[in-house]
Amino acid sequence: MPFPNTLFPLSSASLRLCGVSLFALLLAGCLTTPVDQSGGPGSVTVTNSNPSAIISAAQSVFPNYGYTPGFGNGVSSVVFDKDSNKLANVLWGSYGCKQTVRVKVMIVQIPGTNNYRISPKVYTVSDAGEAGFESKRALIGLWGAEFGPLLKQVAAQASAVGGY
């Protein structure tokens, strides 16, 4: 006769579910992305550089693709704007309300190195540049992957200068 489970009365289906859940939790811990490879779609690692070199490189690369410097630049980020196309105006805007695509390039140092991770954060903006009326909406998902090639160019230029 099997030993009765009086302390934790669980059915075999519940035990299987607990086992599968524990396995999934352990597997998720094993599959975490290292810090030097994180950042999301479009993110790039810049080796042996510094934030001012990265910002300078971004300011020379993005205008070649129709982007103009935006407001909100800092030590750890740089912002670029570009007028959107007609499809984006229909998707996110309204009649007569032009949309602007805003890219904020985030710069994060990888701990213990002179390497930096640059990641794009993409927004659509209504009434861009209109103080008090500007409305921005984050574009999530694969929108950042569009900027991977540009950020690779930024990384190539910024890596050539070295660290501090």
NUKE-221534 format. One record per residue: y, x, z of N, C-alpha, C, O in turn. Coordinates in steps of 0.2 Angstrom, whole numbers, plus 2048, in hexadecimal, padded with zeros to 3 digits. Example, Ala and Ser with C-alpha at 12.3 -4.5 7.8 and 13.67 -1.06 7.14 Angstrom:
<atoms>
7E48428277EA83E8277F08428277EF84782A
7F58408237FB844824800840827806843828
</atoms>
This chain:
<atoms>
7FA804800800800800806804800807809804
80B8037FB8118077FB815807802815801805
81980C80381D80C809823807808827808803
82580280C82A7FE80B83180180C832805810
83680080783C8038088417FE80C8447F9808
8417FE8128457F981684C7FC8178507F8819
84D80281785480581885880381285E801813
85680580C85A8038068567FF8018528027FD
8567F98028527F47FE8557F47F78597F07F5
8527F87F28547F87EB84E7F77E78497F97E8
8507F47E284A7F27DD84A7F97D884E7FD7D8
8447F97D58437FF7D08487FF7CB84A8047C8
84B7F97C88507F97C38577FC7C685A8007C3
8587FB7CC85E7FD7CF85E8057D08628087CF
8588077D285780E7D38578127CC85A8177CC
85580F7C78568127C085D8127BE85F8177BC
86180D7C086880D7BE86B8127C28708157BF
86A8137C886D8187CC86B81F7CA86F8247C9
8658207C88638267C58668287BE86982E7BD
8678237BA86B8247B48728267B587582A7B2
8758227BA87C8237BB87D82A7BE88282D7BC
87982C7C28798337C58788387C087C83D7C0
8748377BB87383C7B687983C7B187B8427AF
87C8377B08828367AC88883A7AF88C83E7AC
8888397B688E83C7B988D8447B98928487B8
8878467BA88584D7BA8868507B38898567B2
88484D7AE88584F7A788D84F7A588F8547A2
89184B7A889884B7A689B8517A98A08547A7
8998537AF89B8597B389A85F7AF89E8647AF
89485F7AC8928657A88968657A189686B79E
89886079F89B8607988A38607998A685F794
8A686279E8AD86279F8B086879A8AC86D79A
8B68677988B986C7938BC8717978C086F79C
8BB8787968BF87D7998C687C7988C9879793
8CA87E79D8D287E79D8D48817968D987E793
8D28867948D588A78E8D38867888D5888782
8CF8807888CD87D7828CF8757838CD87177E
8D38747888D586D7898DB86B7868DE870783
8DE8657868E48637848E485D77F8E985B77E
8DE85C77C8DE8567788DE8587718DF85E76F
8DE85376C8DE8547658E58577638EA856765
8E485C75F8E986075C8EB8667608F086A75E
8E98677668EB86C76B8E88737698E3873765
8EC87876A8EB87F7688EC88476D8F1883771
8E888976E8E988E7738EE89476F8EC89676A
8F38967738F789B7708F58A17758F68A177B
8F38A77728F18AD7768F78B27768FB8B3772
8F78B577C8FC8BA77E9038B877C9058BC777
9068B377F90C8B177D9108AF78390F8B1788
9168AC78191A8A978791D8A378491E8A277E
92089E78992389878792989978292989577D
92D89E78393389E77E9318A077793489E772
92C8A47779298A67709268A076D92689F767
92289C77191F89676E92489176C92488E766
92A89077092F88B76E93288D76793488A763
93489476793789776193389675B935894756
92C89775C92889675692788F75492788E74E
92788A75992788375792D88175392D87D74F
93388475693988275293A88574B93E883747
93688A74A93688C74393188973E931889738
92B88674192688373E92787C73C927879736
92987874192A87074092F86E73B92E869738
93587273B93A87073593787072E93986D72A
93287472D92F87572792B86F72592986E71F
92A86A72992686472892A85E72992885872A
93185F72993585972A93785773193B852731
93685B73693785973D93E85D73F93F86273D
94285974294885C74594785D74D944859750
94B86274F94A86275794D85C75A952859758
94985A75F94B85476394E85676A94F85C76B
95085176E95285277594D85277A94884F778
94D85677F94885678494485C78593F85D788
94786178194486878294486B78994986A78C
93F86F78A93F87279193C87979193A87B78B
93A87B79693688179792F88079492C885792
92C87A79692587979492487478F91F87278E
92987378B92886E78592E86F780933871782
92D86C77A93286C77593086677192B864770
93686276F93585C76C93885C76493D85F763
93485876093785875993685075793284D759
93B84E75393B84775093B84874893D84C745
93884274693884173E93883A73D935836740
93C83873893C83173693682F734932832730
93482973592D82673492D82372D93282272A
92782272A92781F72492781772492781472A
92781471F92780C71F921809722922804726
91B80C72291580972591680972D915804730
91980F72F91A80F73691F80A73991F80773E
92480973492A8047369277FD7379297F973B
9227FC73291F7F573391A7F573991A7EF73C
9167FA73A9117FA7409157F97479137F574B
91A7FE74891D7FE74E9247FC74F9267FB755
9277FB74A92E7F974A92F7F174892A7ED749
9357F07469377E974493B7E973E93E7EF73D
93D7E473B9417E47369487E873794C7E673C
9497ED7339507F07349507F573A9557F873B
94A7F673D94A7FB74394580174193F800741
94980673F94580C73D94180F74394380F748
93B81274193781574693881D74593981F73F
93782174A93782874A93182A74E92F828753
92E82F74B92883274E92B83875292E83D74F
92983875892B83E75D92584275F92083F761
92584875E92084D761923851766928855765
91F85176C92185577291C85A772916858774
91D86077191886677291886877991D86B77B
91386777C91286978390F87078490B871780
91287478891087B78990D87C79091187B795
90787E79090487F7979008857978FC887793
90288979C8FF89079D8F888F79F8F688B7A4
8F389379C8EC89379F8EC8987A58EE89E7A4
8EA8967AA8EA89A7B18E78A17B08E28A17AD
8EB8A67B28E88AC7B38E88B07AC8E58B67AB
8EC8AD7A78EC8B17A08F48B179E8F88AD7A1
8F58B47988FB8B37958FA8AE78F8FE8AE78A
8F58AA78F8F48A578A8F689E78C8F789D792
8F889A7878FB8947888F888F7848F589077E
8F78897868F48837838FA87F7808FE87C785
8FB87E77A9008797778FD8737758F8873771
90086D7778FD867776902862773908862776
90185E76E90685976B90585376F900850770
90B85077190B84977390F84576E91584776D
90C84076B91083C76691283676890F83276B
91883476691B82D76791E82A76192082E75C
91F82476192382075C92981E76092981B766
92F81F75D93581D76193A81975D93B81A757
93C81376094080F75D94781175F948812765
94C81075B95381275C95481975F95781A764
95181D75C95182475E95882775E95C826759
95A82A76396182D76496682876796C82A768
96482276896981D76A96981D77296481A774
96D82077596D82077C96C81977F97081577E
96781978496681278796280D783960808786
96180E77D95E80977995780C776953808773
95681377795081677494A81377794A81377E
94581177493F80F77693981377393881376D
93581677893081A77592981877792881577D
92481877391D81677491881C77291981E76D
91481D77790F82377690A82177190881B771
90882576C9038247688FD82876A8FD82E76A
8F882576C8F282876F8ED82976A8ED826764
8E782C76C8E282D7678E28337638E4839765
8E183275D8E18387588E883A7558E883E751
8ED8377578F48387548F58407558F9843751
8F384275B8F584975C8F184E7588F4854756
8EC84C7558E88517518EC85274A8EA857747
8F084E7488F484F7428F88557438FA85873E
8FA8577498FE85D74A8FA86474B8FE86974D
8F486374B8F086974C8F286F7478F387574A
8F286E7418F487373C8FB87673E8FC87C73D
90087273F90687474190687974790987E748
90287674C90287A7528FE8817518FF886755
8FA88174D8F688774B8FB88C7488FB89274A
90088A74490588E74190989174790B897747
90B88C74C90F88E75190C89475590F899757
90589375790189775B90189E7579018A375A
90089E7519008A574D9068A874E9068AF74E
90C8A574D9128A874E9148AB7559168B0756
9128A675A9148A876190F8AD7649118B1768
9098AE7619048B37639068BA7619048BE765
90A8BA75C90C8C175A9118C475E9118CA75E
9148C17629198C47679178C776D91A8CB770
9118C477090F8C77769118C377C9168BF77B
90F8C57829118C27889188C578A91B8C8787
91A8C37919208C57939218CC7939268CF795
</atoms>
